[in-house]
Amino acid sequence: MTIQKIKSGRINTVVADAYVGEIGTIFYNQDIGDLRLSDGVSLGGIPLVLGGGGSGGGGNATMIVSPTPPATNVPGTMWWDTVRSNLYVRYSGIWHAATLVPTASATVKGVVKIGNGIIVDPDGTISVQYTQGPKGDTGDTGPQGLKGDTGAQGIQGLKGDTGDTGPQGLKGDTGAQGIQGLKGDTGAQGIQGIPGVSVTGSETLVWSTSGSYRTLTGYKENDITNTVRVAEFAGNTLRLTLATFTPTVTVTSSAGSTLNWDIPATGFTVTVDNPTDITDQYINNVIAITQLSGSVSTVLGNYSAGLYSNIPAGGVDWTQSFTTNNSTSYIRSLSTTTAGGAASGVVAFNYYNGTTLASWGTTATFSVSWLTVLHSISIAALTGKTFLDSYASTTYTPSTSYISAGNRTFLISGTNGTVSSTTASGTLTFTDPINHSNKSTARYVTLTTTASRPATVTGTAYNVTLGPTNTNDVAASASFTYPSFWLWSDSVLIIPTRADIINNITVETDVTVLGDQVKTLATQSITNSSANPRAFWFVVRSSASQPTVFKTGASAGLLSDVAYTNGGTVALAPDSPLPNYVAENYQLYGFTLQSGSTYVSIS
């Protein structure tokens, strides 16, 4: 035989006579000690009167125990099903399963047991009893940590004995708030700050202020404040570069560092850059000049000193020029040849050290060099004429480099020709005109130049001679062309002569001139304007490459080889050749073309 336990849960805030509950729920009225059944409608439920195997009335409920559903239809009658071990209640003509309160678990609401350390007051209030440990000693104050995590949950009550599983109980009231969690662990240590600057004694950092910003500008040591030029971190160390008096001084030649051969040096210019962050010291003036090379006067007072660009003072840059008079003050080359030479000097300075003027230890050097004088002469090339023509003259042009025109003189002469000017550009007229036969006779121009150097450059005036210098042989490079020709004759039996081709130094009007030594004729239409067939003659310089294929046809696409007549050679020369002129031999090729147009190709 089995039994079914019915477990209960306490509801402290409900009056039994006003409680309705869920259909089939059995609850106990502690005030009057009776057991009631909820029908889901009636306030206070239906009082239960226990009995066995029978039925009751008068509003009381009867408990029937049997293996099968009882036949009663009385509302509120309870039936214990001995087969399924379930409790049912009769309502509205239907057996409803009674709701049993289950044992509570982590996921199921239900009946709980009261364990150790749990106190239940007479009014049903549940409290947790705990003992707080003694307060620990106060630890050393450390750097503020990050915000701690949320404290742990309050102490959990002791676990009760495991009860039998019952029907799910009613939802309980919200429990009292748990006790405050334990204090969280100390947060991690914050990031280490930048190391402070260690100063000792009278050392102090000086800051400038701009709103909420502070700028490091100075470093005070032994009551002397130095300007900070650069502040930077090297690892974890703040490193300061203090401003020191580091001026820049330069000297240049006033006329330029490179001069033409005949141009004198006119002096030197100093440039001073005083540091802007040092205001109590500065380069004040030029104190001396000494010679390094060449010839440089060393008495500073003999130079004409120009005005300062700015009055020297702390942080002020300035320039000043010193001019030579080429008498008691000078900068000269020592060269006596066409070479330019050079000269250089060293300039020294005074500076104000905060209390007085003193010699500044750093000097500045200047130098000037003169270019070497040069000359040359050019002659125009001979080009553009045919072998029938000749060149009678050409032009020439003398020139110099790195000297003024007023300080040089040209002397020009011609070989196998006459110059039109012996001192300037002109024309060389050949004694014998140049033709294709006499190119071996040289023709050129010769230049000799006298260069004069003023005393202001070297202290003593002198002259040098450049040359003689010849142009190239203009005859040897003379250029002639040897054009090919074509012309007509009445028959291939009539071979053209020189007179048929040449007219003085050109060709007859009915002769067609082609390119220089051309041996081909691109496919083209050739028109025989005569009513009769005529001979077409192709004439090529004999010493040139010769054609081998001759074709004719009615169209460019219908060409075929044609037999030609070798007309031999013809000596071509002008009508009135110059003395010793040698005629040029040309080869003739002829073939017949009918009246009208015929396409011809020669290669």
C-alpha positions as CSV (number, residue, x, y, z in Angstrom):
1,M,0.0,0.0,0.0
2,T,1.3,3.5,-0.9
3,I,0.5,6.9,0.6
4,Q,0.5,10.4,-0.9
5,K,1.9,13.2,1.3
6,I,0.4,16.6,1.0
7,K,3.0,19.4,1.9
8,S,2.2,23.0,2.6
9,G,3.7,26.4,2.3
10,R,3.0,29.4,4.5
11,I,1.4,32.6,3.1
12,N,1.7,35.2,5.9
13,T,-0.2,38.1,4.2
14,V,-3.5,36.3,3.3
15,V,-6.7,36.0,5.4
16,A,-8.1,32.5,5.0
17,D,-11.8,33.7,4.7
18,A,-10.8,36.0,1.8
19,Y,-8.5,33.5,0.0
20,V,-9.7,32.1,-3.3
21,G,-6.6,30.3,-4.8
22,E,-6.5,28.0,-7.8
23,I,-9.1,25.3,-8.6
24,G,-8.2,22.1,-6.7
25,T,-5.8,23.7,-4.3
26,I,-6.2,22.5,-0.6
27,F,-5.2,25.0,2.1
28,Y,-5.3,25.0,5.9
29,N,-7.0,27.7,8.0
30,Q,-4.7,28.0,11.0
31,D,-7.0,30.4,12.8
32,I,-9.9,27.8,13.2
33,G,-8.0,24.6,12.3
34,D,-10.0,23.4,9.3
35,L,-9.0,22.1,5.9
36,R,-10.4,23.8,2.8
37,L,-10.6,23.2,-1.0
38,S,-10.3,26.0,-3.5
39,D,-12.9,26.0,-6.3
40,G,-11.3,29.1,-7.9
41,V,-14.4,31.2,-7.2
42,S,-15.5,31.0,-3.5
43,L,-13.9,33.3,-0.9
44,G,-12.4,31.1,1.8
45,G,-12.8,28.0,-0.3
46,I,-15.0,24.9,0.5
47,P,-14.5,23.3,4.0
48,L,-13.5,19.6,3.8
49,V,-14.9,16.9,6.1
50,L,-13.0,13.6,5.7
51,G,-14.9,10.4,5.4
52,G,-14.5,7.1,3.6
53,G,-16.6,5.6,0.8
54,G,-19.6,7.8,1.2
55,S,-21.0,11.1,0.3
56,G,-21.8,14.2,2.2
57,G,-23.7,17.4,1.9
58,G,-24.5,20.5,3.7
59,G,-21.5,22.2,2.0
60,N,-19.0,19.8,3.5
61,A,-16.7,17.7,1.3
62,T,-16.4,13.9,1.4
63,M,-13.2,11.9,0.7
64,I,-13.7,8.7,-1.3
65,V,-10.9,6.2,-1.7
66,S,-11.4,3.7,-4.6
67,P,-9.6,2.4,-7.7
68,T,-12.3,3.7,-10.0
69,P,-14.1,7.1,-10.2
70,P,-17.1,7.3,-7.8
71,A,-20.6,7.8,-9.2
72,T,-21.3,10.8,-7.1
73,N,-21.9,14.2,-8.6
74,V,-21.7,16.2,-5.3
75,P,-19.4,19.3,-5.8
76,G,-16.4,19.3,-3.5
77,T,-16.3,15.5,-3.2
78,M,-12.7,14.3,-3.1
79,W,-11.6,10.9,-4.6
80,W,-8.2,9.3,-3.9
81,D,-7.3,7.2,-6.9
82,T,-5.5,4.2,-5.4
83,V,-4.3,3.0,-8.9
84,R,-2.6,6.3,-10.0
85,S,-2.0,7.7,-6.4
86,N,-3.7,10.9,-7.4
87,L,-6.2,13.1,-5.6
88,Y,-9.3,14.4,-7.6
89,V,-12.1,16.9,-6.7
90,R,-15.6,16.8,-8.2
91,Y,-16.7,20.1,-9.6
92,S,-19.1,21.1,-12.4
93,G,-19.7,17.4,-13.1
94,I,-15.9,16.7,-13.8
95,W,-13.2,15.2,-11.7
96,H,-10.4,17.7,-11.4
97,A,-6.9,16.7,-10.4
98,A,-5.9,18.3,-7.1
99,T,-2.7,20.4,-7.2
100,L,0.0,19.1,-4.9
101,V,2.8,21.4,-3.7
102,P,6.1,20.0,-4.8
103,T,9.4,20.1,-2.8
104,A,11.3,23.3,-3.8
105,S,14.5,23.0,-5.9
106,A,16.8,25.3,-7.8
107,T,14.3,25.4,-10.7
108,V,10.9,24.5,-9.0
109,K,8.9,26.5,-6.6
110,G,7.6,24.5,-3.7
111,V,7.8,23.4,-0.1
112,V,11.1,24.2,1.8
113,K,12.5,23.0,5.1
114,I,13.8,25.4,7.7
115,G,17.5,24.7,8.2
116,N,20.2,25.7,10.8
117,G,20.8,29.4,11.2
118,I,17.3,30.2,9.8
119,I,14.9,31.9,12.3
120,V,11.0,31.9,11.7
121,D,9.2,34.5,13.7
122,P,5.6,33.8,15.0
123,D,4.2,36.0,12.3
124,G,6.0,33.9,9.6
125,T,9.0,36.2,9.0
126,I,12.1,34.3,8.0
127,S,15.5,35.7,9.1
128,V,19.1,34.5,8.7
129,Q,21.4,34.5,11.7
130,Y,25.1,35.1,11.1
131,T,28.2,36.1,13.1
132,Q,30.5,38.8,11.7
133,G,34.2,38.3,12.1
134,P,36.5,40.8,13.9
135,K,37.6,43.9,12.0
136,G,41.1,43.5,10.5
137,D,43.9,46.0,11.0
138,T,44.1,49.0,8.6
139,G,46.5,48.3,5.8
140,D,49.0,50.8,4.4
141,T,47.6,53.4,2.0
142,G,48.5,52.4,-1.5
143,P,47.9,54.2,-4.8
144,Q,44.3,54.4,-5.8
145,G,43.2,51.4,-7.6
146,L,40.7,50.9,-10.3
147,K,37.0,50.6,-9.3
148,G,36.4,47.2,-7.6
149,D,34.0,44.7,-9.0
150,T,30.5,44.4,-7.5
151,G,30.6,42.7,-4.1
152,A,29.8,39.0,-3.7
153,Q,26.2,37.8,-3.0
154,G,25.0,37.7,0.6
155,I,25.5,34.5,2.8
156,Q,23.5,31.6,1.5
157,G,21.4,29.7,4.0
158,L,22.2,26.1,5.0
159,K,20.9,23.5,2.7
160,G,17.8,21.7,4.1
161,D,17.1,18.0,4.0
162,T,15.8,16.7,0.7
163,G,12.1,16.4,0.9
164,D,9.7,14.3,-1.2
165,T,8.7,15.8,-4.5
166,G,5.3,17.4,-4.2
167,P,3.1,19.5,-6.4
168,Q,4.3,23.0,-7.2
169,G,3.5,25.5,-4.5
170,L,2.1,28.9,-4.8
171,K,4.4,31.8,-5.7
172,G,5.9,33.1,-2.4
173,D,6.2,36.7,-1.4
174,T,9.4,38.6,-2.3
175,G,12.0,37.7,0.3
176,A,13.8,40.3,2.5
177,Q,16.9,41.9,0.9
178,G,20.1,40.0,1.5
179,I,22.9,41.4,3.6
180,Q,25.5,43.6,1.9
181,G,28.2,41.6,0.1
182,L,31.8,41.5,1.2
183,K,34.2,44.2,0.1
184,G,35.7,43.6,-3.3
185,D,39.4,42.9,-3.8
186,T,41.8,45.9,-4.1
187,G,42.0,47.2,-7.7
188,A,45.1,46.9,-9.8
189,Q,47.8,49.5,-9.4
190,G,47.5,52.5,-11.6
191,I,49.9,53.4,-14.4
192,Q,53.2,54.8,-13.2
193,G,53.4,58.6,-13.6
194,I,56.2,60.3,-15.5
195,P,59.2,60.6,-13.3
196,G,59.7,64.0,-11.8
197,V,62.7,66.2,-12.7
198,S,65.3,66.0,-10.0
199,V,66.6,69.4,-9.1
200,T,69.1,70.1,-6.3
201,G,70.4,73.1,-4.6
202,S,69.5,76.3,-6.4
203,E,68.5,74.5,-9.7
204,T,65.0,75.5,-10.8
205,L,62.9,75.0,-13.9
206,V,61.4,78.1,-15.4
207,W,58.0,78.0,-16.9
208,S,56.0,80.5,-19.0
209,T,52.2,80.6,-18.6
210,S,49.5,80.8,-21.2
211,G,46.0,80.1,-19.8
212,S,46.0,76.6,-18.4
213,Y,49.2,75.7,-20.2
214,R,52.8,75.8,-18.8
215,T,55.8,75.9,-21.2
216,L,59.3,75.0,-20.1
217,T,61.4,78.0,-21.1
218,G,64.4,78.2,-18.8
219,Y,66.7,76.4,-16.3
220,K,68.0,78.3,-13.4
221,E,71.3,77.2,-11.9
222,N,73.4,79.1,-9.4
223,D,71.1,82.1,-9.8
224,I,71.8,82.2,-13.6
225,T,68.8,81.5,-15.8
226,N,69.6,79.7,-19.1
227,T,67.2,79.5,-22.0
228,V,66.0,76.0,-22.8
229,R,66.5,75.5,-26.5
230,V,65.2,71.9,-26.7
231,A,63.3,69.8,-24.1
232,E,62.9,66.1,-24.9
233,F,62.5,62.7,-23.2
234,A,65.3,60.1,-23.5
235,G,63.7,57.0,-22.1
236,N,62.4,58.1,-18.7
237,T,64.7,61.0,-18.5
238,L,63.9,64.6,-19.3
239,R,66.8,66.0,-21.2
240,L,67.3,69.7,-21.7
241,T,69.5,71.4,-24.3
242,L,70.3,74.8,-22.9
243,A,70.9,77.7,-25.2
244,T,74.5,78.7,-25.7
245,F,76.1,81.4,-27.7
246,T,76.6,79.7,-31.1
247,P,76.6,82.4,-33.8
248,T,77.2,81.7,-37.5
249,V,79.6,83.9,-39.4
250,T,80.3,83.7,-43.2
251,V,82.3,85.7,-45.7
252,T,81.9,85.8,-49.5
253,S,83.6,87.6,-52.3
254,S,81.4,90.6,-53.2
255,A,81.8,90.2,-57.0
256,G,81.2,86.5,-56.8
257,S,83.3,83.4,-56.0
258,T,84.1,82.8,-59.7
259,L,85.2,85.7,-62.0
260,N,86.2,86.0,-65.6
261,W,89.9,86.2,-66.4
262,D,89.9,90.0,-66.7
263,I,87.4,91.0,-63.9
264,P,88.9,92.3,-60.6
265,A,87.7,91.3,-57.2
266,T,85.9,94.2,-55.5
267,G,85.8,93.2,-51.9
268,F,84.1,90.9,-49.4
269,T,80.8,90.7,-47.5
270,V,80.3,89.3,-44.0
271,T,77.1,87.8,-42.8
272,V,76.4,87.3,-39.1
273,D,73.6,85.2,-37.6
274,N,73.3,85.9,-33.8
275,P,71.2,83.2,-32.0
276,T,67.8,84.7,-31.1
277,D,67.6,82.9,-27.7
278,I,70.8,84.6,-26.4
279,T,70.2,88.3,-25.8
280,D,73.2,89.3,-23.7
281,Q,75.9,88.2,-26.2
282,Y,76.4,88.9,-29.9
283,I,79.0,89.2,-32.7
284,N,79.6,92.9,-32.8
285,N,82.1,93.8,-35.6
286,V,84.9,92.7,-38.0
287,I,88.3,93.1,-36.4
288,A,90.9,91.9,-38.9
289,I,91.6,90.3,-42.3
290,T,94.6,88.0,-43.2
291,Q,95.8,86.5,-46.4
292,L,95.6,82.8,-47.2
293,S,96.5,82.7,-50.9
294,G,96.9,85.1,-53.9
295,S,97.5,88.7,-52.9
296,V,95.1,90.1,-50.2
297,S,95.8,93.4,-48.4
298,T,95.6,92.8,-44.6
299,V,95.0,96.4,-43.3
300,L,91.3,96.3,-42.6
301,G,91.2,100.1,-42.3
302,N,92.2,100.5,-45.9
303,Y,89.0,98.8,-47.1
304,S,85.9,101.0,-47.4
305,A,83.5,99.6,-44.8
306,G,79.8,99.8,-45.7
307,L,76.9,100.4,-43.3
308,Y,75.5,97.6,-41.1
309,S,72.3,96.1,-42.4
310,N,71.1,96.1,-38.8
311,I,72.8,97.5,-35.6
312,P,74.5,94.6,-33.9
313,A,72.7,93.4,-30.7
314,G,71.6,90.2,-29.0
315,G,69.6,88.0,-31.3
316,V,70.1,90.5,-34.3
317,D,71.5,89.3,-37.6
318,W,73.5,91.7,-39.7
319,T,75.7,92.0,-42.9
320,Q,78.4,94.4,-43.9
321,S,80.4,94.9,-47.1
322,F,84.1,95.9,-47.4
323,T,85.2,97.4,-50.8
324,T,88.7,97.4,-52.3
325,N,90.3,100.5,-53.9
326,N,92.8,98.4,-55.9
327,S,95.6,100.6,-54.4
328,T,96.0,100.1,-50.7
329,S,93.2,97.5,-50.4
330,Y,92.9,94.7,-52.9
331,I,92.2,91.0,-53.5
332,R,94.3,89.8,-56.5
333,S,95.5,86.8,-58.5
334,L,99.2,86.1,-58.9
335,S,98.9,84.5,-62.3
336,T,100.8,85.9,-65.3
337,T,99.4,83.4,-67.9
338,T,96.1,82.5,-69.5
339,A,95.2,80.7,-66.2
340,G,93.0,82.7,-64.0
341,G,94.5,82.0,-60.5
342,A,92.9,82.4,-57.1
343,A,93.0,84.4,-53.9
344,S,91.6,83.8,-50.4
345,G,91.5,85.5,-47.0
346,V,90.4,85.0,-43.3
347,V,88.2,87.5,-41.5
348,A,88.2,87.7,-37.6
349,F,85.4,89.2,-35.4
350,N,84.8,90.9,-32.0
351,Y,81.9,89.9,-29.8
352,Y,80.1,91.3,-26.8
353,N,80.3,88.8,-24.0
354,G,77.7,90.4,-21.7
355,T,80.1,92.9,-20.1
356,T,82.7,93.9,-22.7
357,L,84.0,93.4,-26.2
358,A,86.4,90.5,-26.8
359,S,87.8,88.5,-29.7
360,W,85.5,85.8,-31.0
361,G,87.5,82.6,-31.5
362,T,85.9,81.5,-34.7
363,T,87.0,83.1,-38.0
364,A,85.5,82.9,-41.5
365,T,87.2,82.3,-44.9
366,F,86.4,83.7,-48.3
367,S,87.9,82.7,-51.7
368,V,87.7,83.9,-55.3
369,S,88.9,82.1,-58.4
370,W,89.4,83.4,-61.9
371,L,88.5,81.4,-65.1
372,T,91.1,80.6,-67.7
373,V,90.8,82.6,-70.9
374,L,90.0,80.6,-74.1
375,H,89.5,81.3,-77.8
376,S,88.1,79.4,-80.8
377,I,87.1,79.9,-84.5
378,S,84.3,78.1,-86.4
379,I,83.8,77.7,-90.1
380,A,80.5,77.0,-91.9
381,A,80.2,73.5,-93.5
382,L,79.7,73.2,-97.3
383,T,76.6,71.2,-98.1
384,G,73.6,71.0,-100.5
385,K,75.2,71.1,-104.0
386,T,75.3,68.5,-106.7
387,F,78.5,67.1,-108.3
388,L,77.9,69.5,-111.2
389,D,78.2,72.6,-109.0
390,S,81.0,74.0,-106.8
391,Y,81.5,76.1,-103.6
392,A,83.2,79.4,-104.0
393,S,83.4,80.5,-100.3
394,T,82.3,80.0,-96.7
395,T,81.9,82.0,-93.5
396,Y,83.9,82.0,-90.3
397,T,83.3,83.2,-86.7
398,P,86.0,83.8,-84.0
399,S,85.1,83.8,-80.3
400,T,86.6,83.9,-76.8
401,S,85.5,82.7,-73.4
402,Y,85.9,84.4,-69.9
403,I,87.2,87.7,-71.2
404,S,85.5,90.9,-72.2
405,A,85.5,91.9,-75.9
406,G,87.5,95.1,-75.0
407,N,90.4,93.1,-73.6
408,R,91.1,90.8,-76.6
409,T,92.2,91.2,-80.2
410,F,91.8,88.8,-83.1
411,L,94.2,88.1,-85.9
412,I,92.7,85.9,-88.7
413,S,94.2,84.5,-91.9
414,G,93.1,82.0,-94.6
415,T,94.8,79.1,-96.3
416,N,94.0,78.6,-100.0
417,G,91.6,81.4,-99.7
418,T,91.2,85.1,-98.7
419,V,89.5,86.3,-95.6
420,S,87.2,89.4,-95.7
421,S,88.2,90.4,-92.1
422,T,91.4,89.8,-90.2
423,T,89.9,90.9,-86.8
424,A,86.3,89.7,-86.8
425,S,83.8,87.4,-88.4
426,G,83.9,87.3,-92.2
427,T,84.0,85.2,-95.4
428,L,86.8,83.0,-96.7
429,T,86.8,83.1,-100.5
430,F,88.6,80.1,-102.0
431,T,91.4,80.6,-104.4
432,D,89.9,77.6,-106.4
433,P,86.3,76.9,-105.9
434,I,85.7,73.5,-104.4
435,N,84.1,70.9,-106.6
436,H,83.8,67.2,-106.3
437,S,87.2,66.7,-108.0
438,N,89.5,69.0,-105.9
439,K,88.4,68.4,-102.3
440,S,91.9,67.2,-101.5
441,T,93.2,70.7,-101.5
442,A,92.8,72.0,-97.9
443,R,91.0,75.3,-97.2
444,Y,90.8,76.6,-93.6
445,V,91.1,79.7,-91.4
446,T,93.7,80.4,-88.6
447,L,93.0,82.5,-85.5
448,T,95.5,84.1,-83.1
449,T,94.2,86.1,-80.1
450,T,95.9,88.6,-77.9
451,A,94.3,88.8,-74.4
452,S,95.0,91.8,-72.1
453,R,94.7,91.5,-68.3
454,P,94.1,94.7,-66.4
455,A,96.3,95.7,-63.4
456,T,93.3,95.7,-61.2
457,V,93.1,91.9,-61.4
458,T,96.8,91.1,-60.7
459,G,98.4,94.4,-59.7
460,T,100.4,94.5,-63.0
461,A,98.8,94.6,-66.5
462,Y,100.0,91.9,-69.0
463,N,99.2,90.4,-72.3
464,V,99.1,86.7,-73.4
465,T,98.8,85.2,-76.9
466,L,96.3,82.4,-77.6
467,G,96.9,80.3,-80.7
468,P,97.4,80.1,-83.6
469,T,94.3,77.8,-83.9
470,N,93.0,76.4,-87.2
471,T,89.5,75.6,-88.2
472,N,88.8,72.2,-89.7
473,D,89.6,71.7,-93.4
474,V,86.3,72.8,-95.0
475,A,87.2,71.3,-98.4
476,A,87.6,67.8,-97.0
477,S,84.1,67.9,-95.4
478,A,82.4,69.5,-98.4
479,S,79.3,67.5,-99.5
480,F,78.0,66.8,-103.0
481,T,75.0,64.8,-104.2
482,Y,74.8,62.4,-107.2
483,P,71.2,62.3,-108.2
484,S,69.7,59.7,-110.5
485,F,67.6,60.7,-113.6
486,W,65.1,59.4,-116.1
487,L,64.3,60.8,-119.6
488,W,63.0,59.8,-123.0
489,S,64.4,59.1,-126.4
490,D,62.7,58.1,-129.6
491,S,64.1,54.5,-129.5
492,V,66.3,52.3,-127.4
493,L,68.7,52.6,-130.3
494,I,69.1,56.3,-129.6
495,I,71.2,56.4,-126.4
496,P,71.1,59.8,-124.5
497,T,74.3,61.9,-124.4
498,R,75.6,64.4,-121.9
499,A,74.0,67.2,-123.9
500,D,70.6,65.5,-123.6
501,I,70.9,65.4,-119.9
502,I,73.0,68.4,-118.7
503,N,72.3,72.1,-119.1
504,N,75.3,74.1,-117.6
505,I,75.4,73.0,-113.9
506,T,71.9,71.6,-113.8
507,V,69.7,69.3,-116.1
508,E,67.5,69.8,-119.1
509,T,63.9,70.6,-118.4
510,D,62.6,67.3,-119.8
511,V,64.9,65.3,-117.4
512,T,63.3,64.2,-114.2
513,V,65.7,64.3,-111.2
514,L,65.5,61.6,-108.5
515,G,67.3,61.2,-105.2
516,D,71.0,60.9,-104.4
517,Q,72.3,57.7,-106.0
518,V,68.9,56.2,-106.1
519,K,68.8,52.8,-107.9
520,T,65.0,52.1,-107.5
521,L,61.9,53.6,-108.9
522,A,58.8,52.9,-106.8
523,T,55.8,51.4,-108.7
524,Q,54.2,54.3,-110.5
525,S,52.4,55.3,-113.7
526,I,54.7,56.8,-116.3
527,T,52.9,58.6,-119.2
528,N,54.3,58.6,-122.7
529,S,52.7,61.7,-124.1
530,S,53.9,60.8,-127.7
531,A,51.5,59.1,-130.1
532,N,54.4,56.6,-130.8
533,P,56.3,54.2,-128.6
534,R,59.4,55.7,-127.0
535,A,62.4,54.6,-125.0
536,F,62.4,55.2,-121.2
537,W,65.9,55.7,-119.9
538,F,66.9,55.2,-116.2
539,V,70.3,56.8,-115.4
540,V,72.3,55.9,-112.2
541,R,75.8,56.9,-111.0
542,S,78.1,54.1,-112.1
543,S,79.9,53.9,-108.7
544,A,76.6,53.5,-106.9
545,S,74.6,50.3,-106.4
546,Q,72.9,49.3,-109.6
547,P,69.3,48.1,-110.3
548,T,68.6,44.5,-111.5
549,V,64.9,44.2,-111.9
550,F,62.7,46.1,-114.4
551,K,59.0,45.6,-114.6
552,T,56.1,47.1,-116.5
553,G,52.3,46.5,-116.7
554,A,48.9,47.8,-117.3
555,S,48.3,48.3,-113.6
556,A,50.3,48.2,-110.3
557,G,49.0,44.6,-109.8
558,L,49.8,43.4,-113.3
559,L,53.5,43.9,-113.5
560,S,55.9,41.6,-115.3
561,D,59.6,41.6,-116.2
562,V,60.6,43.6,-119.2
563,A,63.8,43.3,-121.2
564,Y,66.0,46.4,-121.0
565,T,68.8,47.8,-123.1
566,N,72.2,48.5,-121.4
567,G,73.1,51.9,-122.8
568,G,76.6,51.8,-121.3
569,T,77.9,54.9,-119.5
570,V,77.8,58.6,-120.1
571,A,80.3,61.1,-118.6
572,L,78.5,63.9,-117.0
573,A,80.1,67.3,-116.3
574,P,79.0,71.0,-116.4
575,D,78.9,72.7,-119.7
576,S,82.0,74.8,-118.6
577,P,83.8,72.7,-116.1
578,L,86.4,74.2,-113.8
579,P,90.1,73.4,-114.3
580,N,90.9,69.9,-113.3
581,Y,87.2,68.9,-113.1
582,V,86.7,65.2,-113.5
583,A,83.5,64.1,-115.2
584,E,81.3,61.6,-113.3
585,N,80.3,58.4,-115.1
586,Y,76.6,57.4,-115.1
587,Q,75.0,54.0,-116.3
588,L,72.0,54.0,-118.6
589,Y,69.2,51.4,-118.7
590,G,66.5,51.7,-121.4
591,F,63.2,49.9,-122.4
592,T,60.2,50.8,-124.6
593,L,56.9,52.2,-123.3
594,Q,53.8,52.4,-125.5
595,S,51.9,55.6,-125.9
596,G,49.8,56.5,-122.9
597,S,50.3,55.4,-119.3
598,T,52.2,52.3,-118.2
599,Y,53.1,51.2,-114.7
600,V,56.8,50.9,-114.1
601,S,58.8,49.4,-111.2
602,I,62.6,49.4,-111.0
603,S,64.6,47.7,-108.2
